[in-house]
């Protein structure tokens, strides 16, 4: 059945072979080019990111604890007066006065809406709607109050700082043109996502995505939907994590240089940052540590192409990250020859 993927992909495989050897479209090595461009962008002041924040507070007694979470995250905003922060509040907090923000943050922050109950797709939808009607070069950031429901023995706090510091970093705020999504870590397994689901992105890319309010239903009906638990496929509430990386035009970059961490809870809240195209490691590095996901989950080129076709009715272009990434997996190469 994989033969049907071969013919339309032959030209892309030739291009991918060059990329896998470290060559660009003109046959020239492009090692370091991305970082050089990134440094050039750093020297040019760029500002005005719009930050969308999904805040969940279960009960009034949780407000003081979650307030500290909000302070921790928003204090990482580099220049509050040069950003706009839009918050959806779900649960106990009905207005922003209860957050006791600093004066600068208070000036930059507004409440989009209050909901008695809801999930991340509410705020992702607002971010998507904003991008549909604005400059394609506009930067947006997605954050949420990870750990507000439970601390998970401190792991949520560690993960929260790890992903927030990446999404709000200088590197992501000045990502080069080769990137349209930037985060601390992007992983292709068990589905393309950022563990912890906080990131920066360009609106031109976000506008291409399916409305987050519709995405969950579509992911629940893909051919892969019955192949494993929701977190292994990117369905049910885990579709929110998969959403930003779900389009064939996704050009992800990530920051963490630690090759021992590829998926799941981050081992540390802090890390050495170096922006590179993602996935930055060879396929063999992206191994699943969860016994509940099949060890081959996320490693099939045919499955990834099938999902793109179902969701967006198209294949990726020749510069898609997956051509090089999947070509490095010898088992996939063997199956497609």
ChimeraX attribute file (.defattr): number of C-alpha atoms within 10 A of each C-alpha:
attribute: neighborCount
match mode: 1-to-1
recipient: residues
	/A:1	6
	/A:2	11
	/A:3	11
	/A:4	10
	/A:5	14
	/A:6	15
	/A:7	9
	/A:8	11
	/A:9	15
	/A:10	11
	/A:11	11
	/A:12	18
	/A:13	18
	/A:14	12
	/A:15	18
	/A:16	26
	/A:17	15
	/A:18	17
	/A:19	22
	/A:20	17
	/A:21	12
	/A:22	14
	/A:23	16
	/A:24	16
	/A:25	13
	/A:26	8
	/A:27	12
	/A:28	11
	/A:29	14
	/A:30	13
	/A:31	11
	/A:32	10
	/A:33	11
	/A:34	19
	/A:35	17
	/A:36	12
	/A:37	15
	/A:38	21
	/A:39	15
	/A:40	12
	/A:41	17
	/A:42	16
	/A:43	9
	/A:44	9
	/A:45	7
	/A:46	13
	/A:47	14
	/A:48	15
	/A:49	20
	/A:50	20
	/A:51	25
	/A:52	22
	/A:53	27
	/A:54	22
	/A:55	25
	/A:56	27
	/A:57	23
	/A:58	17
	/A:59	11
	/A:60	10
	/A:61	10
	/A:62	15
	/A:63	18
	/A:64	13
	/A:65	12
	/A:66	21
	/A:67	18
	/A:68	14
	/A:69	22
	/A:70	19
	/A:71	15
	/A:72	16
	/A:73	20
	/A:74	21
	/A:75	14
	/A:76	16
	/A:77	19
	/A:78	14
	/A:79	14
	/A:80	21
	/A:81	16
	/A:82	14
	/A:83	19
	/A:84	19
	/A:85	24
	/A:86	21
	/A:87	23
	/A:88	26
	/A:89	25
	/A:90	21
	/A:91	17
	/A:92	18
	/A:93	22
	/A:94	16
	/A:95	14
	/A:96	15
	/A:97	9
	/A:98	11
	/A:99	17
	/A:100	14
	/A:101	17
	/A:102	12
	/A:103	10
	/A:104	12
	/A:105	20
	/A:106	16
	/A:107	14
	/A:108	17
	/A:109	20
	/A:110	15
	/A:111	14
	/A:112	14
	/A:113	14
	/A:114	17
	/A:115	15
	/A:116	13
	/A:117	12
	/A:118	15
	/A:119	14
	/A:120	24
	/A:121	22
	/A:122	17
	/A:123	26
	/A:124	22
	/A:125	16
	/A:126	18
	/A:127	24
	/A:128	22
	/A:129	16
	/A:130	17
	/A:131	22
	/A:132	17
	/A:133	11
	/A:134	12
	/A:135	12
	/A:136	14
	/A:137	14
	/A:138	16
	/A:139	25
	/A:140	26
	/A:141	25
	/A:142	23
	/A:143	26
	/A:144	23
	/A:145	21
	/A:146	26
	/A:147	20
	/A:148	21
	/A:149	14
	/A:150	11
	/A:151	12
	/A:152	9
	/A:153	9
	/A:154	10
	/A:155	16
	/A:156	21
	/A:157	19
	/A:158	19
	/A:159	23
	/A:160	25
	/A:161	21
	/A:162	25
	/A:163	26
	/A:164	29
	/A:165	23
	/A:166	26
	/A:167	31
	/A:168	26
	/A:169	22
	/A:170	14
	/A:171	25
	/A:172	27
	/A:173	25
	/A:174	23
	/A:175	28
	/A:176	22
	/A:177	13
	/A:178	15
	/A:179	23
	/A:180	23
	/A:181	28
	/A:182	33
	/A:183	32
	/A:184	32
	/A:185	30
	/A:186	26
	/A:187	24
	/A:188	23
	/A:189	23
	/A:190	23
	/A:191	20
	/A:192	23
	/A:193	26
	/A:194	27
	/A:195	22
	/A:196	24
	/A:197	26
	/A:198	27
	/A:199	28
	/A:200	28
	/A:201	27
	/A:202	23
	/A:203	25
	/A:204	18
	/A:205	21
	/A:206	26
	/A:207	18
	/A:208	16
	/A:209	21
	/A:210	19
	/A:211	18
	/A:212	23
	/A:213	15
	/A:214	11
	/A:215	20
	/A:216	21
	/A:217	13
	/A:218	17
	/A:219	23
	/A:220	17
	/A:221	12
	/A:222	16
	/A:223	12
	/A:224	17
	/A:225	17
	/A:226	12
	/A:227	13
	/A:228	15
	/A:229	15
	/A:230	17
	/A:231	17
	/A:232	21
	/A:233	25
	/A:234	25
	/A:235	26
	/A:236	17
	/A:237	14
	/A:238	19
	/A:239	25
	/A:240	21
	/A:241	22
	/A:242	25
	/A:243	25
	/A:244	26
	/A:245	23
	/A:246	22
	/A:247	23
	/A:248	23
	/A:249	18
	/A:250	21
	/A:251	22
	/A:252	27
	/A:253	27
	/A:254	28
	/A:255	24
	/A:256	22
	/A:257	17
	/A:258	13
	/A:259	11
	/A:260	9
	/A:261	17
	/A:262	24
	/A:263	21
	/A:264	15
	/A:265	16
	/A:266	22
	/A:267	14
	/A:268	12
	/A:269	17
	/A:270	15
	/A:271	16
	/A:272	10
	/A:273	16
	/A:274	13
	/A:275	23
	/A:276	24
	/A:277	19
	/A:278	22
	/A:279	23
	/A:280	22
	/A:281	15
	/A:282	15
	/A:283	20
	/A:284	11
	/A:285	13
	/A:286	21
	/A:287	18
	/A:288	19
	/A:289	12
	/A:290	12
	/A:291	7
	/A:292	11
	/A:293	19
	/A:294	15
	/A:295	15
	/A:296	11
	/A:297	18
	/A:298	23
	/A:299	22
	/A:300	14
	/A:301	19
	/A:302	17
	/A:303	15
	/A:304	19
	/A:305	17
	/A:306	18
	/A:307	20
	/A:308	17
	/A:309	15
	/A:310	14
	/A:311	17
	/A:312	15
	/A:313	11
	/A:314	14
	/A:315	18
	/A:316	19
	/A:317	12
	/A:318	17
	/A:319	17
	/A:320	17
	/A:321	21
	/A:322	20
	/A:323	22
	/A:324	24
	/A:325	22
	/A:326	21
	/A:327	21
	/A:328	18
	/A:329	16
	/A:330	12
	/A:331	12
	/A:332	15
	/A:333	13
	/A:334	9
	/A:335	9
	/A:336	15
	/A:337	8
